[in-house]
Amino acid sequence: MKIAIATEGETVAQHFGRCSSYTIVESEDGKILKREIIANPGHEPGFLPKFLSELGVDFILSGGMGQKAITLFHQRGVEPVVGVSGKVDDVITSFINGELETGESDCDHGKDGRGHDCGDH
């Protein structure tokens, strides 16, 4: 299983597309086989679902994501998990162990009047 976590420093980023990097983890039988951090290559509509799926990612974890992005990830066979918060290391362990607790999508940055709509990504 290959997991991408939207990362901001040591914590899960609020929005998958606007994070500074992705922590990519490969695991098997509850053990981490490989872990790497890659810089976010850019936030353009439709680009990140394609990019991450081409890396072989099975799951994308983030605080929030718009519905269009969720649909695009599903079309590429990647399962989005939103409403995730906390330290990346803790989230990885919880997810691998099937114990990750999630909440509502944190994608609320469109509410500030700047016109951003997460549904467009």
C-alpha positions as CSV (number, residue, x, y, z in Angstrom):
1,M,0.0,0.0,0.0
2,K,1.3,3.5,-0.9
3,I,0.0,6.5,1.0
4,A,0.5,10.2,0.3
5,I,0.0,12.6,3.2
6,A,-0.4,16.3,2.4
7,T,2.3,17.8,4.7
8,E,3.1,21.1,6.2
9,G,6.1,20.9,8.4
10,E,5.5,17.9,10.8
11,T,1.7,18.1,10.5
12,V,-1.0,17.1,8.1
13,A,-1.9,20.1,5.8
14,Q,-5.3,21.6,5.8
15,H,-5.6,21.4,2.0
16,F,-4.1,18.7,-0.2
17,G,-3.2,21.0,-3.1
18,R,-1.7,23.9,-1.2
19,C,0.7,22.0,1.1
20,S,4.4,22.4,0.9
21,S,5.1,18.7,0.4
22,Y,3.8,15.2,0.4
23,T,5.1,12.4,2.7
24,I,4.9,9.3,0.7
25,V,4.9,6.0,2.6
26,E,5.0,2.4,1.3
27,S,3.8,-0.2,3.8
28,E,3.1,-3.9,3.8
29,D,1.8,-6.1,6.6
30,G,1.7,-3.2,9.0
31,K,5.3,-2.2,8.5
32,I,6.8,0.8,6.8
33,L,9.0,-0.2,3.9
34,K,9.9,3.2,2.5
35,R,9.3,6.8,3.4
36,E,10.1,9.9,1.4
37,I,9.1,13.6,1.3
38,I,8.6,15.2,-2.1
39,A,7.9,18.9,-2.8
40,N,4.5,19.8,-4.0
41,P,5.0,20.2,-7.8
42,G,2.3,22.8,-8.1
43,H,-1.4,23.3,-7.7
44,E,-3.3,23.3,-11.0
45,P,-6.8,21.9,-11.5
46,G,-6.5,18.1,-12.2
47,F,-2.7,17.9,-12.1
48,L,-2.2,16.5,-8.6
49,P,-4.5,13.5,-8.9
50,K,-2.7,12.5,-12.1
51,F,0.8,13.2,-10.6
52,L,0.1,11.2,-7.4
53,S,-1.6,8.3,-9.2
54,E,1.4,8.0,-11.5
55,L,3.6,7.6,-8.4
56,G,1.5,4.6,-7.5
57,V,-0.3,6.2,-4.6
58,D,-3.4,4.2,-3.3
59,F,-4.5,6.8,-0.6
60,I,-4.2,10.5,-0.2
61,L,-4.7,11.9,3.3
62,S,-5.3,15.5,4.0
63,G,-7.3,17.9,6.2
64,G,-9.5,18.9,3.3
65,M,-10.2,18.5,-0.4
66,G,-12.9,19.8,-2.8
67,Q,-15.4,17.5,-4.4
68,K,-14.0,17.8,-7.9
69,A,-10.6,16.7,-6.6
70,I,-12.2,13.8,-4.8
71,T,-13.9,12.7,-8.0
72,L,-10.6,13.0,-10.0
73,F,-8.7,10.9,-7.5
74,H,-11.5,8.2,-7.6
75,Q,-11.3,8.2,-11.4
76,R,-7.6,7.4,-11.0
77,G,-8.0,4.7,-8.4
78,V,-6.8,6.8,-5.5
79,E,-8.9,6.9,-2.3
80,P,-9.0,10.3,-0.7
81,V,-9.2,10.4,3.1
82,V,-10.2,13.9,4.4
83,G,-10.7,15.4,7.8
84,V,-7.3,14.2,8.9
85,S,-5.3,16.2,11.4
86,G,-2.3,15.8,13.6
87,K,1.4,15.0,13.4
88,V,2.3,13.1,10.2
89,D,4.1,10.3,12.1
90,D,1.0,9.7,14.3
91,V,-1.3,9.7,11.3
92,I,0.8,7.2,9.4
93,T,0.9,4.8,12.3
94,S,-2.9,5.2,12.9
95,F,-3.7,4.7,9.2
96,I,-1.5,1.6,8.8
97,N,-3.1,0.1,12.0
98,G,-6.6,0.9,10.8
99,E,-7.2,3.3,13.7
100,L,-7.2,6.7,12.0
101,E,-10.0,9.0,13.1
102,T,-11.2,11.5,10.6
103,G,-13.6,14.5,10.8
104,E,-15.1,16.9,8.4
105,S,-13.1,18.2,5.5
106,D,-11.1,21.3,6.6
107,C,-11.3,22.9,3.1
108,D,-12.7,26.2,4.2
109,H,-10.3,28.7,2.6
110,G,-13.0,29.7,0.1
111,K,-15.0,31.4,2.8
112,D,-12.7,34.4,3.1
113,G,-14.1,36.1,0.1
114,R,-11.1,35.6,-2.2
115,G,-13.3,33.5,-4.6
116,H,-11.5,30.2,-4.1
117,D,-13.8,27.2,-4.5
118,C,-12.3,23.9,-3.6
119,G,-14.8,22.3,-6.0
120,D,-12.7,23.6,-8.8
121,H,-9.7,21.5,-7.9
